[in-house]
């Protein structure tokens, strides 16, 4: 019987010939990723044995550098764990640090066709690299770390075939908002992306989409492998791997085609993303206090490039704070070399180090009472980025950059046309 | 057979309602005192050991926070819903809370009804109406984790994590 990508990877990892919706897959985990929050006092338990330290990565990301005594204690506990068990893939505060999902991708720790465990809800990000990965609970992580296994209940899969290319000023975030608006949530379902648009979609763009799978309530979000992915992985990790393709006659719950060239910039209105997005024109003119570009979804080099393109030779409006946070320190260095950081800083943006930071309302850009923020990050839940009375709109990095210049929510189209690039 | 008194909740009951954000770094006992404080203040004083929750669709949507532990610590004996969110279900298994899907359950029970759950027969009966419904079976491995108090006692027993007083 034919299988989808997720069914194939789960069958392989569990040693079963077949996987179908409703089945339980007990699988060997190829990579367990611990983040700084894994070592927080309320979820950490003293580990006596690690199944295989070479299949573990420790990446500090939620509050980096430590923002307060609690995060400092969490980091200290993580360092001690990494030392005690000899974890080689340890990304402490410093040059190799970044948001875990970004670090895992840029080092290709998660190889195509494999299974990854991490307790952050945006772990589905690794699906861009053709992995089985989803957010787990803290005890699941301890189980995977100590036994080398975890389990998944297999859900049905929705397939999106992407065609064409994005128009200028339109990007993966707009595609996500289009899906959330038109198809609603995907609770207990898998999402699979493929189609003729793939050669034109960078790994950065794919990661934006799979990361946002969490906001669709999807179990897994994954991409069909192609040459772009295989070259990306080979350039970063010499280990052999076997990408998994869907069978041509795989059974999908639904199959949808989306023409990328017909999409337009979208904005999600405050508090939720599901069936709550509008074309940017419908929200345009809303005055803002803060604009944010960052997170595991939108702190990529692509995002820096587009923000720089919009902001080159322009200024952030008076009274608006534009905060830009790279997904990793490696991205920050690339953005420096490419000249993007200079352009952003000249325009009046605050460029921070890599951290989850403002996206999770932790530090470096927390919003105050009754403020309005437009964000290119992961979530716009009430209270997510700070005070519960703040209103959080969500858009693409281009839309956020254009809005920072205008001082109100703005369509990036006109800024792209006259870009001083 | 396990029987419990029913508390009814609707669709899309999220993890933040069961474990509000400001309580994330508090102790499990303090977290258990905050369950449903936004949508049903006073519930934690009214719920009794062994009571049952009957919910609607996508019960437990939201984050990976251990909301299931709070329900268990409030004394909830079992939870039946039309559909259960995948991540909440994982945490129910992890922390040893009996949580099952049961199509039709939301309309078959009223608040205060009794619910008689038979895991052996995968059914639940409402003694007031006399009607029974099929409960969707879960795999044996997950059932035994749920019944055995979750994964942490198992990891302790195997010497993989250090023992700690139950939380």
HADDOCK unambig.tbl for C-alpha pairs under 7 A between the chains (distance, minus, plus):
assign (segid A and resid 24 and name CA) (segid B and resid 139 and name CA) 6.94 0.50 0.50
assign (segid A and resid 42 and name CA) (segid B and resid 25 and name CA) 6.08 0.50 0.50
assign (segid A and resid 45 and name CA) (segid B and resid 161 and name CA) 6.62 0.50 0.50
assign (segid A and resid 45 and name CA) (segid B and resid 162 and name CA) 6.98 0.50 0.50
assign (segid A and resid 46 and name CA) (segid B and resid 161 and name CA) 5.62 0.50 0.50
assign (segid A and resid 46 and name CA) (segid B and resid 162 and name CA) 5.41 0.50 0.50
assign (segid A and resid 47 and name CA) (segid B and resid 160 and name CA) 6.23 0.50 0.50
assign (segid A and resid 47 and name CA) (segid B and resid 161 and name CA) 4.44 0.50 0.50
assign (segid A and resid 47 and name CA) (segid B and resid 162 and name CA) 6.36 0.50 0.50
assign (segid A and resid 48 and name CA) (segid B and resid 159 and name CA) 6.97 0.50 0.50
assign (segid A and resid 48 and name CA) (segid B and resid 160 and name CA) 5.12 0.50 0.50
assign (segid A and resid 48 and name CA) (segid B and resid 161 and name CA) 5.06 0.50 0.50
assign (segid A and resid 48 and name CA) (segid B and resid 162 and name CA) 6.41 0.50 0.50
assign (segid A and resid 49 and name CA) (segid B and resid 160 and name CA) 5.27 0.50 0.50
assign (segid A and resid 121 and name CA) (segid B and resid 63 and name CA) 6.53 0.50 0.50
assign (segid A and resid 121 and name CA) (segid B and resid 64 and name CA) 6.58 0.50 0.50
assign (segid A and resid 136 and name CA) (segid B and resid 64 and name CA) 6.34 0.50 0.50
assign (segid A and resid 136 and name CA) (segid B and resid 87 and name CA) 6.65 0.50 0.50
assign (segid A and resid 137 and name CA) (segid B and resid 64 and name CA) 5.11 0.50 0.50
assign (segid A and resid 137 and name CA) (segid B and resid 65 and name CA) 6.97 0.50 0.50
assign (segid A and resid 137 and name CA) (segid B and resid 90 and name CA) 7.00 0.50 0.50
assign (segid A and resid 137 and name CA) (segid B and resid 91 and name CA) 6.04 0.50 0.50
assign (segid A and resid 139 and name CA) (segid B and resid 94 and name CA) 6.15 0.50 0.50
assign (segid A and resid 139 and name CA) (segid B and resid 151 and name CA) 6.85 0.50 0.50
assign (segid A and resid 139 and name CA) (segid B and resid 152 and name CA) 6.81 0.50 0.50
assign (segid A and resid 140 and name CA) (segid B and resid 94 and name CA) 6.99 0.50 0.50
assign (segid A and resid 146 and name CA) (segid B and resid 160 and name CA) 6.10 0.50 0.50
assign (segid A and resid 187 and name CA) (segid B and resid 85 and name CA) 6.80 0.50 0.50
assign (segid A and resid 188 and name CA) (segid B and resid 85 and name CA) 6.57 0.50 0.50
assign (segid A and resid 188 and name CA) (segid B and resid 86 and name CA) 5.89 0.50 0.50
